[in-house]
Structure formats: structure tokens, C-alpha cells
Amino acid sequence: MSLEFELQPGVQAFPGYCLHLPLGRGGCGEVWEASGLEGKSIALKFMKVRDTTAATREAKSIQSIRGLRHPYLIRIEQVFLQPGYVVIAMELAEGSLMDLLEAYASERGTTVPVSEVLGYLADAAQAIDFLNARKHDLDGRQVAYQHCDIKPSNLLIVAGHCKLADFGLATPVTTALTRTFNRTGTLEFASPEVYRGQLSDQSDQYALAVTYCLLRGGRLPFLDTPTKFAASYARPSPDLSMLPFPERPIIARALAVSPVQRWPSCSALIAQLKRVNEPAAAPRKAFA
């Protein structure tokens, strides 16, 4: 896979899919608006991969999630390979929660209002809890999935709701016990057990709590995140001074070093945040 597929307007990325406009670029690849089957607009995400083995592994992870149905999981139409990329055809979003945060910062000099944060993250929490439930069939086994890369840029806004996307690192879990895990994902959002090369039922919840800090308070709760995964790194106590005082113990529990000390679910976490923010937790508005 040494020769990368050329990305430019008018290129047919796969039979029936034609590229129109780039929507975003990053270190891991690009997202394009394209016309899909029957001419409808879709998003094509081109994820860079190192070799055929990595491409096959990424595609298999995404395919295992593709058959799952939940209103707040982004809908995946196809997964295919092009030289240098795994390509995902999915429903077109209006933006991500990271885009929303950047829009508020540039246009108003503020973070996202708490009503919008809680509205969107309530949707995300439902999707995460659905994945985390040990009820999905995989090769004849009942498994749960940890998404393993919860962060604002992977939470997309579609028709006023938040949908979870980017399943390339999704990992099946067969028991409630912490399991051995190949450290991957985004370091700033990774839980302590992930740094140790392990994965628990509450690893995604930890990343959702970090996401809340960033959207609500404008910064991350840790200032010393290393530049690469290291088993010797220990998360310090989080600095939650960016949050209102009533929210701090709720987020602190979600960021507990021991997974068993965290909330029983992501929805339970968001419910507690809504409780201390009543009546601020009003309906969100659509992304503009």
C-alpha cells in the first residue's frame, strides 16, 4: 500500500462514490463530502494506514460495528480499501463538537453553553452505553465494545443530535474484568488503565468526562500528558477548577483511577450533571 490513492474533486473513490469537497484534514487522514449511491450526499473518511495488515485490522473493527443499530451511532454505508487508506462511507454530519467549541471560541469568546453540552453528551452517552453493553454478537460470542477514542472530534452533529463516529479502534470485551490492551487512541483522553496497557468497562466513560471538561471549561483536566503512551506514566489528580463547584465531584468520580469507582454508566454520569444544572439543562439548538 505504498502508493496512496489521489484525493481530489471529481475522483471516483469507489464505484458509485464521487468526491466533491474536502471537509477536513488531519494527521490521520481526510474527510470529504461526496455523492453516494442514488446521488445523495454522504461523507467519505479516508483513514491513513501503514500497511495491508493495519488496513485489514482497521476495516475489520469498523465492519463489526457497522451492523449495530442505534439512533446515536453514525450510520455507516460501506467500508472499503484504497491504496494507503481505509475508506468509510457514512452519513453526512453538520460538524463535530470540536467544531462547535471552536465556533463559540472564535465568534463569542466563550465555551459551549452547558445546556448544549449536556444535550449533546446525553445522546453520546446513550450510544456509548449501547456499545458498552455486553449483548452484541461477534463470531458466536456475546461481547461489549469499548470505543477507545471518545473525544469531541469523534462526536458529530446530525439534525440537532449528537452521533458517535470513528470506530477504527473499537475493541470487543468479553468479561467485566480489565483486559490486556494494545495502547492506542488519543493520549489526552486516555484513562489510567489504557496507559498501563489494559482496558476496562469504564474506559470510555473516563474519556467522556475529559470531553466534558474541554467543552464546558475550555481546557483539559491534565497538564502533563506525555507525547506517547508509557506504562510508567501515572495520571495526577485532575485540575477541575474550570468547572463550577457542584460539577467537580461528579466529574472527579468519572475520572477515578480505579475503574470500579466510576459511575455505573455514561448516562448515569450525565444524569448527575443535569441534576446539578437544573434548570440550565434546556433543549439544545442545532449546529449553525
Secondary structure, DSSP 8 states (H G I E B T S, - for coil): --S-----TT-EEETTEEEEEEEEEETTEEEEEEE-GGG-EEEEEEEE-SSHHHHHHHHHHHHHHHT---TTB--EEEEEEETTEEEEEE---SEEHHHHHHHHHHHTSS---HHHHHHHHHHHHHHHHHHHSS-EEETTEEEEEE-S--SGGGEEEETTEEEE---TT-EEE-SSS-EE----S-GGG--HHHHTTEE-TTHHHHHHHHHHHHHHHSS-S-S---SS--TT--------TTS-GGGHHHHHHHT-SSGGGS-SSHHHHHHHHHHHHTTT--------
